[in-house]
Amino acid sequence: MDLTTALGLLAGIGVLVSLILMGGDLRQFYDIHAVIVIFGGAAAATMIRFPLGSILHGLPLGMKYAFTMRRMTQRELIDELASLAEIARKQGPLGLEKVETEDPFLAKGVRYVADGYDANFIRETLTRDRETFLHHLDEGQKIYRAIGDCAPAFGMVGTLIGMVQMFANMTDPSKLGPFMAIALLATLYGATVANLFCLPIADKLHVKLADEEVNRTLIIDGILMLREAKSPQIVREMLLAYLPEAGQKHAAAEAETVPA
């Protein structure tokens, strides 16, 4: 689980609840009209922007990967692929049949090599799987960003509606309070939904999309080198290019300390 996402959301909610309780109670900050204008308006605008299938697929996928940590880092993937290259060199491709790995995408590529599929087939299939996954993840972050963009706008709409109703009923003081609540709470709900939930989740998905693109490209290159029976040392050295400069230097220093 990605603890930073969960802790960030809990901290944000905690700050808001603490400030509310310091000056009143939670019931003062609930208004059904403001809820309708924010969530109903944001849902309507999102359905206009995106096909229903994309929304039903992108929302849960985005939420899943916003709270999920990748099983293996780039460094761990390189080490794993180098180990697989060692097995393939000693036992041949059939030696990979009993190998188990945590990463599903890597496991699929290893299975293709063990089954003796052609290199072009492996490249095309894994590339297509990578692009499909990245497309769906990008779809999710776009949907959350769209909701984050329109929620404050509908908060302003709710504020304007409340102001119009308030001014239209200036002769009845009993109605001024509820209409003022709609005006202020709609803005509060819109800003909270956008800046605490949707936009941060969209940014987190954007970061994970870029990370997954690098990781899956690394896996494809590594699997193709396994298919070509490259030595473990060559596999490691070629894949180290995917690490940042500091990571490459650290890996090189570790390699120098390992006895031959």
Phi, psi and omega in degrees: 000141178278100185292330182297320178296312182295315181294322178297315179295316180296320179295317179297315178297320180298319179298313181296314181296320180298316179295322179295313183291336178290338183235013181168218177222168186296331182296334179291340185253022175243130175213123185296326180294319178293323177298316182296314185292325181283302186285322177292316180294317179296320179295318180296314180296323179293321179292331176289323183285323188235151173296153183298322180298321179294323180292313182294331179270319187286322182298306179293324179296316178297317179296320180299311185279343173291331182253010184243132174271146175293143184292324184230136176280172179298319179297318179294324177296319180296315178298319180295316180293323176295321177294320178295323177296323177295318178295315181296325180291322183277322188247353184082175181303328181295338178292345180275352185297324184266003181285135176244138179224152185286330185275119182298322181293318176295319180299322178296315179297319178298320179296321178297318180294315180298327181278355175080027179291153179295147182300321180295320178297316180298314181299311183294318182292312180293324178295318178296318178297318179298313182294323178295315179298314181296324178297315180294321179292321177295323177299318179297315181291329177293322179294314178296324178292322179296317178296318179296329179286321186270341181300312177296327179295318177287336171297320176293322176299315178298322178297316180295319178298314179298321179293318178298314180296324180293314181291332179286345182237033181298336181282347180244096183300334183293339181265350183293320181299307179301319181290325175294324178297317177300315183299315184279319183290330177297317177295318179298312180298316182297316180293322181291312180301318183287309192269344178257331185247291194291309183294317175299321178294320178298318178294320178297319179294324178296318178295317181290329177297313179296321180293317179294326178297316178294313183298317183286328174293319176301315181297317180299314179297318180295318180296319179294326175290326173297318180297328180272004177061040176291152179289154180303323181295317178295318179302312181297312184296321181288324182280341178298341178297340179282344180278154172296164186303318180297321179293323178295317180295320180295318180294321179295321179295321178296319181297325181290332181275347180280126180292142182287000000 
